[in-house]
Amino acid sequence: MATTTKFSDSGGAPISDPTTYRSAVGALQYVTLTRPDVSFAVNLACQFMHSPTEEHWQLVKRIIRYLKSTQMAGLLIERSPSRSLQVFTDADWAGDGSDRKSTGGFTIFLGPNLVSWVSHKQRIVARSSTEAKYKALADASAELIWLESLFAELGYPLTSPPIL
Protein backbone atom coordinates (compact mmCIF):
# COMPACT_ATOMS: atom_id res chain seq x y z
CA MET A 1 0.00 0.00 0.00
CA ALA A 2 1.25 3.46 -0.80
CA THR A 3 1.87 5.42 2.38
CA THR A 4 0.65 8.57 0.67
CA THR A 5 -2.87 7.21 0.20
CA LYS A 6 -5.27 9.28 2.31
CA PHE A 7 -8.50 8.03 3.86
CA SER A 8 -10.94 10.05 5.91
CA ASP A 9 -13.92 9.60 8.21
CA SER A 10 -16.19 11.65 6.02
CA GLY A 11 -17.28 10.79 2.52
CA GLY A 12 -18.25 7.48 1.07
CA ALA A 13 -21.25 5.32 1.71
CA PRO A 14 -21.31 3.56 5.08
CA ILE A 15 -21.17 -0.21 4.79
CA SER A 16 -24.33 -2.15 5.55
CA ASP A 17 -22.75 -4.47 8.17
CA PRO A 18 -19.93 -2.86 10.16
CA THR A 19 -19.61 -6.05 12.24
CA THR A 20 -18.08 -7.87 9.26
CA TYR A 21 -15.57 -5.04 8.80
CA ARG A 22 -14.61 -5.08 12.49
CA SER A 23 -14.26 -8.86 12.49
CA ALA A 24 -12.02 -8.83 9.41
CA VAL A 25 -9.82 -6.04 10.76
CA GLY A 26 -9.56 -7.81 14.11
CA ALA A 27 -8.36 -10.95 12.37
CA LEU A 28 -5.85 -8.91 10.37
CA GLN A 29 -4.40 -7.56 13.61
CA TYR A 30 -3.38 -11.11 14.52
CA VAL A 31 -1.81 -11.60 11.10
CA THR A 32 0.59 -8.71 11.78
CA LEU A 33 2.31 -10.88 14.42
CA THR A 34 4.04 -12.80 11.64
CA ARG A 35 3.51 -10.43 8.73
CA PRO A 36 4.81 -6.97 9.74
CA ASP A 37 4.71 -5.93 6.08
CA VAL A 38 0.96 -5.31 6.42
CA SER A 39 1.17 -3.48 9.77
CA PHE A 40 0.83 -0.01 8.25
CA ALA A 41 -2.23 -0.89 6.17
CA VAL A 42 -3.90 -2.77 9.05
CA ASN A 43 -3.21 0.15 11.38
CA LEU A 44 -4.90 2.44 8.88
CA ALA A 45 -7.93 0.15 8.65
CA CYS A 46 -8.17 0.06 12.47
CA GLN A 47 -8.60 3.84 12.57
CA PHE A 48 -12.04 3.56 10.94
CA MET A 49 -13.64 0.83 13.06
CA HIS A 50 -16.24 3.24 14.46
CA SER A 51 -17.77 4.14 11.10
CA PRO A 52 -16.37 2.16 8.16
CA THR A 53 -17.30 3.08 4.61
CA GLU A 54 -17.12 1.20 1.32
CA GLU A 55 -13.71 2.80 0.69
CA HIS A 56 -12.41 1.37 3.97
CA TRP A 57 -13.88 -2.05 3.14
CA GLN A 58 -12.03 -1.94 -0.21
CA LEU A 59 -8.79 -1.36 1.76
CA VAL A 60 -9.45 -4.44 3.91
CA LYS A 61 -10.19 -6.58 0.85
CA ARG A 62 -6.98 -5.33 -0.80
CA ILE A 63 -4.96 -6.40 2.27
CA ILE A 64 -6.60 -9.85 2.22
CA ARG A 65 -5.88 -10.26 -1.52
CA TYR A 66 -2.25 -9.26 -0.90
CA LEU A 67 -1.94 -11.83 1.89
CA LYS A 68 -3.46 -14.52 -0.30
CA SER A 69 -0.97 -13.84 -3.11
CA THR A 70 2.03 -13.78 -0.74
CA GLN A 71 1.28 -16.78 1.48
CA MET A 72 4.87 -17.97 1.48
CA ALA A 73 6.18 -14.64 2.82
CA GLY A 74 6.56 -14.00 6.53
CA LEU A 75 9.09 -13.85 9.32
CA LEU A 76 11.94 -16.30 9.17
CA ILE A 77 13.73 -16.91 12.46
CA GLU A 78 17.16 -18.40 11.93
CA ARG A 79 19.83 -19.55 14.33
CA SER A 80 22.50 -16.94 14.77
CA PRO A 81 25.52 -16.60 17.06
CA SER A 82 24.98 -12.83 17.17
CA ARG A 83 23.80 -11.38 20.47
CA SER A 84 23.55 -7.76 19.41
CA LEU A 85 20.49 -5.59 19.01
CA GLN A 86 19.99 -3.13 16.15
CA VAL A 87 17.13 -0.64 16.15
CA PHE A 88 15.76 1.30 13.20
CA THR A 89 13.18 4.04 13.74
CA ASP A 90 11.36 6.64 11.67
CA ALA A 91 8.30 8.88 11.71
CA ASP A 92 6.34 11.01 9.31
CA TRP A 93 5.24 14.48 10.29
CA ALA A 94 1.53 15.28 10.53
CA GLY A 95 0.73 12.41 8.20
CA ASP A 96 -2.91 12.19 9.25
CA GLY A 97 -4.77 15.00 7.55
CA SER A 98 -7.72 14.88 9.93
CA ASP A 99 -5.91 15.39 13.24
CA ARG A 100 -2.36 16.24 12.08
CA LYS A 101 -0.80 13.50 14.20
CA SER A 102 2.35 11.74 13.08
CA THR A 103 2.87 8.03 12.58
CA GLY A 104 6.01 6.63 14.16
CA GLY A 105 7.52 3.21 14.24
CA PHE A 106 10.55 1.08 14.84
CA THR A 107 12.02 -2.35 14.21
CA ILE A 108 14.41 -4.20 16.52
CA PHE A 109 16.66 -6.98 15.27
CA LEU A 110 18.53 -9.55 17.36
CA GLY A 111 21.24 -10.47 14.90
CA PRO A 112 19.41 -11.06 11.60
CA ASN A 113 16.05 -11.81 13.29
CA LEU A 114 13.27 -9.29 13.69
CA VAL A 115 12.11 -9.56 17.31
CA SER A 116 10.01 -6.43 17.87
CA TRP A 117 8.29 -3.85 15.71
CA VAL A 118 5.70 -1.11 16.08
CA SER A 119 3.89 1.28 13.80
CA HIS A 120 1.36 3.57 15.44
CA LYS A 121 -0.08 7.04 15.44
CA GLN A 122 1.65 9.21 18.02
CA ARG A 123 -0.43 10.53 20.92
CA ILE A 124 0.95 14.06 20.54
CA VAL A 125 0.73 16.54 17.70
CA ALA A 126 4.35 17.22 16.79
CA ARG A 127 5.31 20.78 15.95
CA SER A 128 8.11 19.68 13.61
CA SER A 129 9.40 16.62 11.81
CA THR A 130 12.30 16.57 14.28
CA GLU A 131 9.91 16.35 17.23
CA ALA A 132 8.00 13.50 15.56
CA LYS A 133 11.25 11.62 14.94
CA TYR A 134 12.44 12.18 18.53
CA LYS A 135 9.15 10.82 19.83
CA ALA A 136 9.57 7.68 17.70
CA LEU A 137 13.16 7.42 18.94
CA ALA A 138 11.99 7.67 22.58
CA ASP A 139 9.41 4.91 22.01
CA ALA A 140 12.08 2.67 20.45
CA SER A 141 14.47 3.40 23.32
CA ALA A 142 11.86 2.36 25.90
CA GLU A 143 11.27 -0.92 24.06
CA LEU A 144 15.03 -1.46 23.76
CA ILE A 145 15.55 -1.00 27.52
CA TRP A 146 12.75 -3.46 28.22
CA LEU A 147 14.23 -6.03 25.80
CA GLU A 148 17.69 -5.68 27.36
CA SER A 149 16.26 -6.37 30.83
CA LEU A 150 14.22 -9.30 29.47
CA PHE A 151 17.30 -10.90 27.89
CA ALA A 152 19.25 -10.39 31.14
CA GLU A 153 16.46 -12.07 33.16
CA LEU A 154 16.45 -14.99 30.72
CA GLY A 155 20.21 -15.42 31.15
CA TYR A 156 20.90 -14.34 27.59
CA PRO A 157 23.21 -11.33 27.98
CA LEU A 158 23.96 -9.14 24.99
CA THR A 159 27.55 -9.15 23.74
CA SER A 160 27.64 -5.49 22.69
CA PRO A 161 25.72 -2.28 23.30
CA PRO A 162 22.65 -1.89 21.08
CA ILE A 163 22.91 0.19 17.93
CA LEU A 164 20.12 2.72 17.67
Residue, then its C-alpha position, 0 to 999 in steps of 0.5 A: m500500500a502506498t503510504t501517501t494514500k489518504f483516507s478520511d472519516s467523512g465521505g463514502a457510503p457507510i457499509s451495511d454491516p460494520t460487524t463484518y468489517r470489524s471482524a475482518v480487521g480484528a483478524l488482520q491484527y493477529v496476522t501482523l504478528t508474523r507479517p509486519d509488512v501489512s502493519f501499516a495498512v492494518n493500522l490504517a484500517c483500524q482507525f475507521m472501526h467506528s464508522p467504516t465506509e465502502e472505501h475502507w472495506q475496499l482497503v481491507k479486501r486489498i490487504i486480504r488479496y495481498l496476503k493470499s498472493t504472498q502466502m509464502a512470505g513471513l518472518l523467518i527466524e534463523r539460528s545466529p551466534s549474534r547477540s547484538l540488538q539493532v534498532f531502526t526508527d522513523a516517523d512522518w510528520a503530521g501524516d494524518g490530515s484529519d488530526r495532524k498527528s504523526t505516525g512513528g515506528f521502529t524495528i528491533f533486530l537480534g542479529p538477523n532476526l526481527v524480534s520487535w516492531v511497532s507502527h502507530k499514530q503518536r499521541i501528541v501533535a508534533r510541531s516539527s518533523t524533528e519532534a515527531k522523529y524524537k518521539a519515535l526514537a523515545d518509544a524505540s528506546a523504551e522498548l530497547i531498555w525493556l528487551e535488554s532487561l528481558f534478555a538479562e532475566l532470561g540469562y541471555p546477555l547481549t555481547s555489545p551495546p545496542i545500535l540505535 
